[in-house]
Each structure stands twice: as C-alpha cells, then as structure tokens.
Amino acid sequence: MASSNSTPRIVALADKISSSVAELQELLSSQGVPPPSWAEDNPECLPADAAHLQDAVLDETAELHELLLEPFSLVCRFAAISNLVSLDALCRFHIVDMIPPGGQISFEEISKKSGLDEALVRRLVRHAMTLRILGEPEPGMVAHTKISKFMTIPYINAWVVDATEKWPSSEEPTETGFTLVNNTDKSIYEVLSTNPMRATRFAASMKSFDHNPGYSISEVPKLYDWASLGDAIVADVGGSRGHVAIEVAKSFDNVRLVVQDMALVVKDAESGVPDDIKGRIEFKAHELFEPQVVQADAYFFRMIFHNWADKYSLKILKAQIPALRPGAKILIQDAVMPGPGEVPLWRERHIRSMDLNMLGGFNARERSIQEWKALLAAADERFVIRRVIPHARSSMSIKEIVWDASNSGEA
C-alpha cells in the first residue's frame, strides 16, 4: 500500500526504533534494571511498566526485518507448523487466486468459492494477515500484499490441509490434523492417557508456559481480586495437580479451593500442597462433562475452553448449572481474540498462531469477546458477563460471569 509520507518507511522505522529503545533504556536505568542481554543471569522479563515500549520495539523491528526480505525468504521464514496451516489453506483452496490484482474480495465470497465456513475463512486469512500475507483494506474485505501476489505463482501453490478438507466444519476432537498425522481415531487426550511418555512430554510443554509472564500461574493471584469473594469456596475445574490453587491459597486466606480433575490426575495430589495451606485445598475426581456436584461461590476455568469446540464448550457450561446458586461466579481465564489492529501485531500474530494450533490439535479455538458472549448465551441466558479483566502482558484475560437466575436475556 502506497504512502503519502515522503519519508521512506525504512527510515521512519529506524527513527522509531532508535527513539523507543532510548526511552526503554531510560526507564530501565531509572529502576536499576540491567538492559537485555544474553548473559545467563540477565532477567528473563522486562518490568511490567515497560510493556508498551517492548510492544513498540518488537513491532517496529519486526516490520523493518520483514520489509527488507524478499517474498520467497519471508514465505520460508513463516513456514512454522502453525503458520503452515494458514499457508496451506491459502494455496490448497486457491484463496490467493480469488483476489483480483489491485482489487479485493469479501470473506463471504471466499467462503462461497472455497466451500469453507466463513468463520474458518476469517480465522485462516486473519492469521495470514499477521504474517503480512494478505491485507484487510476495509472491514470484511481481503486484498493482496506482495507476498500473497507472489504465492499465486503456480509452482508455489502445492501445500496441503488434509484434515480441513477431509472433515470440513468438524468440531470433533477425533477429526483433526493430529489424528491424521498419528494415524488414529482417538483424540489427543485419549492418546496421551495410554502413553505415559508422551503424556509426560505434553505436561512438560504446558509447564514451560510458566516462563512467559502472560501465562505464568504466579500471575493468577494478581489478576483477579480474590479477596472480593469474601469467605468463599472456589472450584478449580480442570485444575490438574493444584498448581494454580496453591498460588491463590498462598495469597488469599479467605478462600477454600476444591481442585477437580480426572481421578488419575488428582490421585495423591495432596502430597504436593504446602503444610500451611493444606486445610484449605481439597482434591476431587471429576469428569469435565459430568454434572457439577460441588456447590461453590465461584468456578475457575483456566485454559480449558480453548481446548474444546463450541459443541463441547456448551456441554461444559451446561454441566455447571445443577450446582449454581444465584450470584455464583464463573471465572474463565482464556484468551480473547483481538480484532485486526487492536493489539500490537506481534501479539496478534502469537494468539492467531495459538488459534490455529488449537484447530490442528483439538478442533478447538480461541474466541473473540463477541464469540464468548455468543457461547455463554447459547449455553443459558442466565450466564451474564459482568466484566473482562485484561492482562497487561497477554490476551489471557479473566472473564467474570455471574449466574443471574432472574435474567430474561432481554437486556
């Protein structure tokens, strides 16, 4: 897209980078924090109040880097597994060929021509947009960038999205890229349950998220005002071995926590609870889709719903209803998918990659706030979102939902 600004883009970016880095260094120096380096004892994370400068520098340096590469190098660089999902789809379904040179096409038209659901088209194409493949010059319309134009060359157009083609619109966790690659008819959870070595590796990969400030369990007590619940019982649904419950109990002595997960997971989990909080954490075997049996003041779901398609997420929500009292809270810590341009590009790229990872592994998804509201309303109109508590360093917000027995759905 041409710019009316006479300053070349690469020069403007270089100036912005210089200014942002100088401001960042000034902030670090004022706090006595060492600048980022490769030294083994260098802090893993920048201070929280440097997040806006971190965003600026990462976006600006990424754009400068990508602007100086030719399209072929960029396509190769972006060919990570999660990125291949959208790249393959653009080629396999000839989406890049549908766009007229110098023109644009709507998501709806792409859906009709490709035979894919419009919602899936938006997910795939908007992920590609975070890689600067395709653009959205106006809401709902798709246009070429030089990279997508390059991808219209016939011999470039040769990748595959087998699962999407074999099971269009599927919400089943047994009909995914994972099941095809592993030549199985079982979901990833079923495979892990019968393979302890793979299960251990999977658990370790989940644990690695703690090194990302946006996902660390140490952030959970800070993100929500647990004291506001008063003397409360909190059910940590799908809470594994109680890692999050332990963090919350350490910081707030007003809550008692009941950690629920599969019997195999919670077996002997009490042994990992520190002695000083043992009396406030209890473990109960519970299957996610079975009716809730614990009457609690709040039910906490952390990184649960993004593992399941809407069909199964509705079952999880409805399973809680038998135990809900008026005013009970559902606290969901999962990502909120931003709209195009609503967050720094590198953050949007990350969450859209996560979205496609969930598609490939689980036939699941990350959801926009509109999709969260629609999901809750479809489960029961008495689920009312009171607020969304954002996380400064990631999209992992907490949605606070209240069970309003008087709600008619008209508000």
C-alpha angles and dihedrals in degrees: 000000000000119000127216090210110108092211109092111247094237091054092048090049092049090052092049092049092051092049095045094047091049090051091047093050091049090054093048092048092050089056097042091244116148116240118256113280141151092255111129092234095048113121113268093221139036118239114279093244089058092063095102091052092046088053092050096048094045093049094045096046092045092052092047091049093048094043091059094052123086117241095257092055091047093051090051092046091052094049095107115138095261091044092050090065093066094033091053092047093051089055103034093051092037092236092150089053092055093066114089115229107264091005140084142231133207126245087241092057091048089051092052094046096044099039090231124130111266091234090056091047090055092050094049097041096044090051088053089051090060086059088052089250104133125354138227104224090176131009112290096006127108126208137174128267120194089265096055089044088055089051091061089074103113099232091052090057101083113107129113139228097187101169094050091050095044096046109025114190093002119158095184118118088215093061103065143111087263093059092048094049091047094043092231140124092216128097122247090258092053091049092049092048090062098040113060094184094055090042090055091050091048092050090049091052090052090049090055089069087075088076089064110079090215092060104029115126088223087072094060097079090049098047099057130042097237090172089067089069091068117206095352145164112225122193111210098205113204087005096154112204094349100263093143093040090055092053092050094045091051091056102036122042093183094076134074115199131211110197114206127194141124115313092246090054100048096041108126090351091136088075090072096055116101113247095241093062101030093108092058101051124068129177124217130180108238136160113226097231097043120099112278112254101182117088103213138163091232137014116209122204115183118187091338108114095049087065091062137060118237092265091062097033087060089054091052092051094045090049089064095056099083090063100040120115122195109283095019113146132228110203114195120188106192135118125284110216108230124222118248110293095005094113133024110292096243090057092047090049090053097051094043088052089051089051092056091044088057090048092052097044105033110007082245135124152209111246138220118228089258090054091048090053092048092049093051093046091050091052095049133326089230090073102093124183107225098178146339114230108207126216113226093217104039146010090261096116126162117242110208109207124182125206101232107187091187096053113118096185092244097108 
